[in-house]
Amino acid sequence: MDSLSLLLVDDDDVFRTVLARALAKRAYTVSAAANAEEAILLARECLPRFAVVDLKMPGSSGLSLIKDLLALDAEMRIVMLTGYASIATAVEAIKLGAAYYLAKPVDADQIVAALARGGEGDASLAVPDDPPSLKRVEWEHIQTALAEHQGNISETARALKMHRRTLQRKLMKRPVKQ
């Protein structure tokens, strides 16, 4: 088992490829999988020390994958990534054994820092004075749904239960600042 071996599991091909390359530049030996089933097969072969797992994937979710990976190696340090961050999934991921939970968008340096910290908390973490605005949260949710549907406005509007023209008007506006 390589000391910096890492299993990267994400169904977004571009994100997975870019992140794998970035982590490899940071001395990790990366094995990449597009779904939970592929990830289990790879994990059995290479027994990685670390895993970076996407929450929402076709088939089994990242939450069920946490249990399966820890069954192979209870010492594996797992970071959960998601574009659908919520308190409920964060709590479940940590209860199931993930060391850290990060909301997308995320870069390789944030992941490396999370892996280095392990499961230790940070009491000095700055508590934000105010949450993001509702408009900002809506904008991010629309962008995530749009990416999921490969930029198809009609499919995205159906998924969001929104009229297509309403979605088009919202997309013509500039992104809301944090």
Secondary structure, DSSP 8 states (H G I E B T S, - for coil): --TTEEEEE-S-HHHHHHHHHHHHHTT-EEEEESSHHHHHHHHHHH--SEEEEES--SSS-HHHHHHHHHHH-TT-EEEEEESS--HHHHHHHHHHT-SEEEESS--HHHHHHHHHHTT---TT----SS---HHHHHHHHHHHHHHHTTT-HHHHHHHTT--HHHHHHHHHS-----
